[in-house]
């Protein structure tokens, strides 16, 4: 959460204003970093967040299929329901950072 840090927005603020925001924080809740980062690091970070990022590499269907790891081949998977879970009332959450799925 927080303000937009895309280059279109950060360039409008300008280098000096960004350095001040990074050093002293904002009333909206962003902490100050002047006691953590040096003046040169703050200046570099202010410059960096104004730069347009490179385009990410293409990750198409071919690359996805080549990275696919089948844990249980289809022929070894159950062919009938093995539990009493009401699948019409199931809720699944992907815990992306933990690399887990919760049901």
TORBA-658497 format. One record per residue (C-alpha): x, y, z. Coordinates in steps of 0.001 Angstrom, whole numbers. Each point is the difference from the previous one (the first is absolute). Layout:
N
      xx      yy      zz
       X       Y       Z
...
END
This chain:
103
      xx      yy      zz
       0       0       0
    1071    3553    -374
     608    2541   -2699
     745    -906   -3598
    3753    -426    -535
    -140    -352   -3773
    2290    2363   -1945
   -2893    2112   -1335
    -917     920    3573
    3490     249    1485
    1375    2199   -2800
   -2740    2557     721
    1238     270    3594
    3594     617   -1055
    3326   -1073    1458
     115    2420    2946
   -3551    -792    1165
     587   -3748    -266
    3200     269    2024
   -1897    1932    2678
   -2802   -2592      73
    2490   -2864     282
    1989    1764    2713
   -2853    1298    2163
   -2975   -2201    -902
   -3561    1227    -477
   -2916     922    2225
   -1928   -2812   -1687
    2124   -2601    1725
    3126    -605   -2072
    2911    -253    2441
    3119    2103    -261
    3207   -1617   -1202
    2566    2686     879
    1213   -2034    2978
     288   -3197   -2097
    1302    1211   -3366
    2855    2390    -733
    -641    3211   -1954
    1607   -1602   -3057
   -2240   -3081     324
   -3102    2190     293
    1093    1970   -3065
     601   -3229   -1953
   -3373   -1423    1042
   -1800    3210   -1003
    1695    -181   -3397
    -786   -3703    -365
   -3749     297     634
    -239    2561   -2797
    1472   -2405   -2559
   -2204   -1959   -2384
     517   -3709     721
    1079   -2424   -2689
   -2702   -2108   -1604
    -208   -3414    1635
    1150   -2936   -2112
   -2701   -1840   -1933
   -1310   -3016    1886
   -2298   -1667   -2466
   -1782   -3339    -136
    3112   -1803   -1289
    2105    1183    2950
   -2789    -868    2434
    -369   -3518   -1378
    3774    -521      72
      88     959    3699
   -2938   -2233     926
     783   -2728    2542
   -2626   -2714     309
     -49   -1302    3591
   -2540   -2769    -637
    -458   -1250   -3557
   -3641     -92   -1188
     -74   -3808    -122
     848    -182    3739
   -2613    2539    1115
   -3224   -1104    1752
   -2912    -659   -2323
   -2705     476    2664
    -573    2429    2868
    2097   -1001    3032
   -1546    2249    2703
   -3231    1526    1304
     858    3616    -845
   -2819    1974   -1609
    1914    1410   -2972
   -2861    2405    -757
     739    1658    3350
    3814     -65     -84
    2168    3109     137
    3610     -22   -1149
    2682    2568     830
    3371     189   -1708
    2707     975    2483
    2343    1278   -2677
    2883    1140    2205
     -30   -3246    1990
    -379   -2113   -3137
   -3033   -1776    1437
   -3688    -469    -701
   -2608     -45    2781
   -3400   -1649    -399
END
